[in-house]
C-alpha cells in the first residue's frame, strides 16, 4: 500500500495519478501482493510503463491504517514510525520560494 500526495513515487514512477494541489491523498492498494509481487509489479511499471495488476486507488483527505501486527512506515525512504497511523493532507500548508535567478 502506498499513501501519496504526488502522482509519482520512487524514481518518479507513476503511482496513483492525482495532484499535489487538490488537498487529497492518493491511497494505492495492491491486493494480495506480497513484497516479491509488488517488486515485480514496480519493475514491470519501470520497463513497460504500466502496472501488470493496477492498484485500487482511493482519494481521501485523511486515512487511518491499522494492522494486526506492528508494521514499519517509511517516508521518503526513511523509517517514520509504525502502524497504526493516521495520515492527513493539509492543502496549501507548504509554501515554496524559488529565487528569481532559478526561474529563468
C-alpha positions, 0 to 999 in steps of 0.5 A: 500500500502506498499513501501519496500526495504526488502522482509519482513515487520512487524514481518518479514512477507513476503511482496513483495519478492525482495532484499535489494541489487538490488537498487529497491523498492518493491511497494505492492498494495492491491486493494480495501482493506480497513484497516479491509481487509488488517488486515485480509489479514496480519493475514491470511499471519501470520497463513497460510503463504500466502496472501488470495488476493496477492498484485500487486507488482511493482519494481521501483527505485523511486515512487511518491504517491499522494492522494486526501486527506492528508494521514499519512506515517509511517516508521518503525512504526513511523509517517514520514510525509504525502502524497504526497511523493516521495520515492527513493532507493539509492543502496549501500548508507548504509554501515554496520560494524559488529565487528569481535567478532559478526561474529563468 
